Amino acid sequence: MRRTDQRRAAVFAYYQQDVTGQAKPDPKLTPFARDLVEGVEAHRSELDQLIADLAIGWELGRIAPLERAILRVALFEIIHRPDIPDEVAIDEAIETAKTYCGAEAPAFVNGILGGVMKRLSGERRPA
């Protein structure tokens, strides 16, 4: 299974987990997808704080659950998975939003992830 498909499986598994409150990932997930779901859950408060900081004018609860899941998985990859290029995480998130969300979702996802990248590039600059 391609990583794109595994990443989307992780997004949908986390979406389902978030909506239903079920805390255990689907045992049929690949190890990569399971790592993403478990990583998002472990760092959820940090990821949600980033989303809330950058989603100006939007409360986290007003963001569609699937869009939240897409953002959480992408942010987890960007921040906690140095083996995954940031550009890949961003592109995959935008493509997932284009395929499965409303017309405005890709721009929203891109804006949040772009804001995170700007913030991180400022933090990574030498003093």
trRosetta pair geometry for C-beta under 8 A, 3 or more apart (Angstrom, degrees):
i j d omega theta_ij theta_ji phi_ij phi_ji
1 5 4.9 -110 -180 83 97 128
1 6 5.5 115 119 -56 115 92
1 9 8.0 9 160 -12 147 141
1 30 6.0 -147 59 -51 134 146
2 5 4.8 95 61 7 81 100
2 6 7.0 -148 99 -3 43 88
3 6 5.3 -55 -143 41 38 113
3 7 5.9 43 155 -24 70 103
3 32 6.7 -83 -125 142 81 160
4 7 5.8 -54 -148 34 27 111
4 8 6.5 24 153 -15 62 106
4 92 6.1 -156 -123 -126 77 111
4 95 7.9 -34 -150 91 116 142
5 8 5.8 -54 -148 38 32 110
5 9 6.3 37 151 -22 65 104
6 9 5.5 -50 -148 34 33 114
6 10 6.5 37 150 -21 63 102
6 29 7.9 98 -153 -169 82 82
6 30 5.0 -58 -124 48 117 133
6 32 4.8 37 155 87 148 118
6 33 4.4 -133 -175 -56 83 98
6 36 7.9 135 141 3 91 136
7 10 5.6 -51 -153 32 33 114
7 11 6.6 37 148 -21 64 101
7 32 7.9 -52 -63 133 63 113
7 33 7.2 -147 -75 -101 23 82
7 36 6.8 130 -125 -70 61 171
7 73 6.7 131 -170 155 84 137
7 92 5.4 -4 114 166 158 145
7 96 7.6 -117 119 -61 104 136
8 11 5.4 -47 -148 32 37 115
8 12 6.4 30 155 -12 67 104
8 92 8.0 -130 -55 178 78 105
8 96 5.8 179 -105 -112 90 116
9 12 6.0 -57 -147 42 31 106
9 13 6.0 32 153 -20 66 109
9 29 6.0 162 136 -125 122 87
9 30 7.2 92 74 15 149 93
9 33 4.6 -27 89 -128 110 151
10 13 5.6 -54 -141 39 30 111
10 14 6.1 26 159 -16 65 107
10 29 7.0 87 -85 -149 68 130
10 32 7.8 -90 -51 122 129 73
10 33 4.1 -156 -62 -153 90 77
10 34 7.7 -131 -103 -44 97 19
10 36 3.8 12 -155 84 156 132
10 37 5.1 -147 -150 -50 85 83
10 40 7.7 138 165 -9 108 132
10 73 5.6 127 114 -125 113 135
11 14 6.1 -60 -148 40 25 106
11 15 6.2 31 152 -23 63 108
11 66 7.5 57 159 -162 106 75
11 69 5.0 112 -167 133 72 109
11 70 5.5 28 -141 -88 129 60
11 73 5.1 -88 -85 -5 78 155
11 96 6.0 110 0 -173 175 155
12 15 5.3 -48 -142 35 33 117
12 16 6.3 34 157 -18 65 103
12 69 7.5 99 -78 138 21 154
13 16 5.9 -54 -149 37 29 109
13 17 6.2 31 151 -19 64 108
13 25 5.5 44 163 -146 133 89
13 26 5.3 -117 -124 10 117 108
13 29 5.9 0 -69 -79 163 133
13 33 6.7 100 11 161 143 112
13 37 5.1 -50 102 -91 122 140
14 17 5.4 -52 -144 39 34 114
14 18 6.0 37 155 -22 67 106
14 36 7.6 -89 -41 124 127 93
14 37 5.1 -164 -67 -124 91 83
14 40 5.4 1 -119 79 144 154
14 41 7.6 -154 -125 -52 100 86
14 69 4.6 154 95 -144 104 105
14 72 6.4 -144 148 83 151 129
14 73 6.3 179 23 -60 153 104
15 18 5.8 -57 -148 36 26 111
15 19 6.2 17 158 -13 64 111
15 65 5.7 107 -151 139 87 99
15 66 5.2 17 -122 -104 139 62
15 68 7.9 131 -108 71 77 85
15 69 3.9 -64 -70 -42 81 164
16 19 6.0 -59 -141 41 28 105
16 20 5.9 2 169 4 67 117
16 22 7.1 -22 133 50 86 116
16 26 7.9 42 71 -41 142 113
17 20 6.6 -68 -133 50 20 93
17 21 7.7 -15 175 168 52 1
17 22 5.4 -101 -127 76 63 76
17 23 6.6 84 -163 -110 109 26
17 24 7.9 -168 -117 54 113 28
17 25 6.8 -39 -68 -91 139 60
17 37 6.9 113 -4 -164 152 115
17 41 7.4 -62 132 -79 149 118
18 21 7.9 17 180 -69 19 39
18 65 5.8 174 102 -160 125 107
18 68 6.9 -167 164 97 168 124
18 69 6.2 -148 10 -77 143 101
19 65 5.4 60 -73 -176 100 162
23 41 7.2 108 -157 -145 82 146
25 29 5.6 -44 154 14 116 145
25 33 7.9 168 -179 125 137 87
25 34 5.3 148 107 -131 153 78
25 37 4.4 112 -99 104 133 149
25 38 6.4 -80 -18 -54 138 82
26 29 5.1 112 78 -29 89 96
29 33 4.1 -127 -172 94 105 117
29 34 4.4 139 102 -60 122 82
29 37 6.7 -40 -163 2 174 138
30 33 4.7 90 51 12 79 102
30 34 6.8 -146 90 -6 38 89
31 34 5.6 -57 -142 40 29 112
31 35 6.2 35 157 -24 65 104
32 35 5.8 -53 -151 32 29 113
32 36 6.7 29 152 -18 62 103
33 36 5.7 -53 -154 33 34 113
33 37 6.5 31 152 -16 67 105
34 37 5.8 -54 -147 38 34 109
34 38 6.1 26 158 -12 68 110
35 38 6.0 -59 -140 44 27 106
35 39 5.9 30 158 -22 64 112
36 39 5.7 -58 -143 38 26 112
36 40 6.3 28 158 -20 63 105
36 73 5.6 33 174 -142 120 98
36 76 6.5 129 -155 94 72 138
36 77 7.2 -9 -122 -64 105 94
37 40 5.9 -53 -149 33 28 110
37 41 6.5 25 154 -16 62 107
38 41 5.7 -54 -148 38 33 111
38 42 6.2 33 154 -21 66 108
39 42 5.6 -55 -144 37 31 111
39 43 6.2 -5 165 11 66 112
39 76 4.9 123 119 -176 111 134
39 80 5.9 -176 -174 97 126 143
39 81 7.4 45 170 -52 171 106
40 43 6.5 -79 -143 55 24 86
40 44 6.2 59 154 -79 64 78
40 47 6.6 -26 -149 1 73 165
40 72 4.7 76 -150 146 120 111
40 73 5.8 -43 -74 -85 136 57
40 76 4.8 -93 -82 -47 71 151
41 44 5.7 -10 -147 -40 30 114
43 46 4.8 -51 -178 46 85 117
43 47 5.5 87 121 -26 91 102
43 76 6.0 142 63 -111 131 95
43 79 7.5 -172 161 88 158 131
43 80 6.3 -162 -30 -37 163 150
44 47 5.8 -62 -143 41 29 109
44 48 5.9 27 162 -18 68 111
44 72 6.9 0 -122 -145 70 131
45 48 5.8 -54 -141 40 28 110
45 49 6.3 34 156 -24 62 105
46 49 5.8 -55 -152 31 28 113
46 50 6.8 28 152 -17 61 103
46 79 7.7 -154 129 122 126 164
47 50 5.8 -54 -155 33 33 111
47 51 6.5 31 150 -16 66 105
47 71 7.5 145 170 125 107 87
47 72 4.9 80 145 -132 147 77
47 75 4.8 136 -137 95 99 136
47 76 6.2 -28 -86 -60 137 79
47 79 7.7 -156 -90 26 84 144
48 51 5.5 -52 -146 38 35 112
48 52 6.1 36 155 -19 68 107
48 60 5.7 32 -164 -128 99 152
48 72 7.5 -1 -63 -97 69 105
49 52 5.7 -54 -143 39 30 111
49 53 6.2 34 155 -23 64 106
50 53 5.7 -54 -147 34 29 112
50 54 6.4 3 163 0 64 114
50 75 6.0 159 79 -149 145 147
50 116 5.9 44 176 -103 127 111
50 119 7.9 -166 -142 65 102 157
51 54 6.4 -76 -148 48 25 96
51 55 5.6 14 164 -15 69 119
51 60 6.1 89 103 -111 116 98
51 63 7.2 -75 165 0 129 166
51 68 7.1 65 -168 -132 169 77
51 71 5.5 85 -101 138 124 143
51 72 7.5 -43 -43 -71 138 70
51 75 7.3 -104 -54 -38 92 157
51 112 6.1 11 -128 -159 71 137
52 55 6.2 -55 -123 40 24 103
52 59 7.6 6 -128 -151 94 45
52 60 5.1 -45 -81 -54 97 107
54 111 7.6 173 154 131 109 82
54 112 5.1 121 108 -137 128 71
54 115 4.1 149 -143 100 130 149
54 116 6.6 -75 -43 -53 162 74
54 119 7.8 -107 -76 -25 121 137
55 58 4.0 -69 153 64 109 114
55 59 8.0 -145 106 -30 122 3
55 60 7.2 125 55 -83 145 57
55 63 6.5 -64 -144 -64 163 127
55 108 8.0 36 -121 -171 98 100
55 112 6.1 -4 -69 -97 84 113
58 62 5.3 -136 -163 75 81 119
58 63 5.9 73 160 -60 130 90
59 62 4.8 91 59 -1 79 106
59 63 7.9 -142 94 -13 46 80
60 63 6.0 -49 -162 18 40 112
60 68 7.1 77 -174 -113 83 125
63 67 5.3 -117 171 89 95 116
63 68 5.0 119 107 -64 116 92
63 71 7.6 -25 159 10 150 144
63 108 8.0 173 -133 155 102 139
64 67 4.4 81 65 10 91 109
64 68 7.0 -159 90 -10 44 84
64 101 6.7 146 81 -138 147 110
64 102 7.5 137 -21 5 160 110
64 105 7.3 -54 42 -101 134 119
65 68 5.5 -52 -146 34 33 114
65 69 6.4 34 155 -20 66 103
66 69 5.6 -51 -150 34 35 113
66 70 6.5 38 151 -20 65 102
66 100 6.2 -123 167 126 144 116
66 101 5.9 -172 101 -87 122 99
67 70 5.6 -49 -147 34 34 113
67 71 6.3 33 154 -17 65 106
67 97 6.6 55 -114 -117 81 107
67 101 5.7 82 -73 -120 91 148
67 105 5.4 -134 -97 -141 117 110
67 108 6.7 0 -160 97 139 130
67 109 6.5 -136 -153 -70 92 99
68 71 5.8 -59 -149 40 30 110
68 72 6.1 30 155 -21 67 108
69 72 5.7 -53 -143 36 29 111
69 73 6.4 26 160 -16 64 106
70 73 6.2 -60 -150 37 26 106
70 74 6.3 19 157 -12 63 112
70 93 5.1 121 169 -152 97 87
70 96 5.3 -178 -122 96 119 126
70 97 5.6 117 164 -65 171 91
70 101 7.4 -73 -13 -37 151 137
70 105 8.0 79 43 171 155 117
70 109 5.9 -42 115 -116 128 134
71 74 5.9 -62 -145 42 28 108
71 75 6.0 25 160 -17 67 111
71 93 7.0 83 -89 -158 40 135
71 109 6.2 -145 -77 -128 86 83
71 112 5.7 -15 -127 102 124 150
71 113 7.3 -148 -131 -59 78 90
72 75 5.9 -57 -142 40 26 108
72 76 6.2 30 157 -22 63 106
73 76 5.8 -54 -149 34 29 113
73 77 6.6 28 153 -17 63 105
73 93 7.2 172 80 -95 94 100
74 77 5.7 -56 -153 36 32 111
74 78 6.3 29 153 -18 67 107
74 89 4.7 131 -151 164 74 96
74 90 6.4 91 -165 -89 127 41
74 92 7.1 179 -98 77 99 92
74 93 3.7 -5 -71 -67 142 140
74 109 7.5 96 17 -173 159 107
74 113 5.8 -48 131 -98 138 127
75 78 5.6 -53 -143 38 34 111
75 79 5.9 13 166 -3 69 114
75 113 7.3 -141 -73 -106 76 81
75 116 6.3 -139 -116 -121 96 168
76 79 6.4 -68 -138 48 23 96
76 80 5.4 -38 -173 38 64 116
76 81 6.8 52 134 -10 72 108
77 80 7.3 -68 -102 57 11 72
77 81 4.6 -45 -144 45 54 127
77 84 4.7 -58 -171 85 105 146
77 86 8.0 151 119 -115 93 46
77 88 7.8 -101 151 91 141 91
77 89 3.8 179 97 -109 131 132
78 81 7.6 26 -5 47 13 84
78 84 7.9 -84 -72 92 36 106
78 86 5.1 58 -126 -124 90 86
78 89 5.1 -153 -57 86 80 156
78 90 7.5 60 -77 -52 121 84
78 113 7.3 165 -45 -149 154 95
78 116 6.4 89 106 125 158 134
78 117 7.4 -100 -157 -79 143 78
78 120 7.4 -136 155 -37 115 164
79 116 8.0 -83 -56 177 102 128
79 120 7.7 -143 -95 -96 78 135
81 84 4.4 24 119 18 117 111
81 89 7.7 138 67 -74 118 133
84 88 5.7 -117 179 74 85 124
84 89 5.6 86 134 -54 120 104
85 88 4.5 93 67 -1 90 104
85 89 7.3 -162 94 -5 49 83
86 89 5.8 -58 -154 37 36 110
86 90 6.2 30 153 -16 70 109
86 117 6.5 113 169 -108 140 110
87 90 5.8 -57 -146 40 31 110
87 91 6.0 29 158 -17 67 110
88 91 5.9 -55 -141 40 27 108
88 92 6.0 25 161 -17 64 111
89 92 6.1 -58 -145 39 24 109
89 93 6.3 25 156 -21 61 109
89 113 7.8 -170 115 -147 94 135
90 93 5.8 -58 -149 35 28 111
90 94 6.4 24 157 -15 65 107
90 110 7.3 75 -175 -121 101 67
90 113 4.9 154 -120 145 95 146
90 114 7.9 85 -140 -63 135 63
90 117 7.5 -5 -75 -51 141 133
91 94 5.9 -58 -148 38 30 108
91 95 6.2 27 156 -16 66 109
92 95 5.8 -56 -145 40 30 110
92 96 6.2 33 155 -21 64 106
93 96 5.8 -54 -148 35 29 111
93 97 6.4 28 153 -17 63 106
93 109 5.3 -160 141 169 106 130
93 113 6.2 139 75 -56 149 151
94 97 5.7 -55 -149 38 32 111
94 98 6.3 36 151 -23 65 104
94 106 5.0 67 -161 -152 80 92
94 109 5.7 178 -94 95 60 123
94 110 5.4 44 -99 -69 118 95
94 113 7.8 -105 -52 32 94 147
95 98 5.5 -49 -146 33 34 114
95 99 6.3 27 157 -16 65 108
96 99 5.9 -61 -148 39 29 107
96 100 6.0 -22 172 22 67 115
96 101 7.8 57 126 -8 67 105
97 100 6.9 -79 -127 55 21 79
97 101 4.5 -34 -159 31 66 130
97 105 4.2 -151 -174 127 108 107
97 106 4.4 158 102 -83 117 61
97 108 7.6 -156 -164 60 151 88
97 109 4.5 -157 -42 -3 159 149
98 101 7.5 -6 -40 46 11 86
98 105 7.7 -162 -68 83 34 100
98 106 4.8 34 -68 -72 78 132
101 105 3.3 -26 118 36 134 172
101 106 7.3 162 70 -42 116 65
101 109 7.9 127 46 -31 157 126
102 105 5.0 119 58 -23 68 105
103 106 8.0 -54 177 17 34 96
104 107 5.9 -62 -167 44 58 109
104 108 5.9 59 140 -25 83 110
105 108 5.5 -60 -144 39 34 113
105 109 6.0 33 161 -19 71 106
106 109 5.8 -54 -144 38 30 110
106 110 6.1 30 157 -18 65 109
107 110 5.6 -54 -143 40 30 113
107 111 6.2 34 155 -24 64 106
108 111 5.8 -54 -149 33 28 112
108 112 6.6 24 156 -15 63 104
109 112 6.1 -57 -150 37 30 107
109 113 6.2 18 158 -9 66 112
110 113 6.0 -62 -142 45 27 104
110 114 5.8 32 158 -23 65 112
111 114 5.7 -54 -141 37 25 113
111 115 6.4 29 157 -20 61 105
112 115 5.8 -57 -154 34 29 112
112 116 6.6 29 150 -19 63 104
113 116 5.5 -49 -149 34 37 114
113 117 6.5 39 151 -21 66 102
114 117 5.6 -52 -149 34 34 112
114 118 6.5 35 152 -19 65 102
115 118 5.7 -51 -149 34 33 111
115 119 6.4 34 152 -18 65 106
116 119 5.6 -56 -149 38 32 113
116 120 6.1 29 155 -17 67 109
117 120 5.7 -55 -142 41 30 109
117 121 6.2 32 157 -22 65 106
118 121 5.9 -54 -145 34 28 109
118 122 6.7 30 154 -18 61 105
119 122 5.9 -59 -158 34 30 111
119 123 6.6 22 150 -14 65 108
120 123 5.6 -57 -146 40 36 109
120 124 6.0 29 157 -17 70 111
121 124 5.8 -57 -138 41 31 108
121 125 6.8 51 155 -42 61 94
122 125 6.0 -39 -155 5 32 116
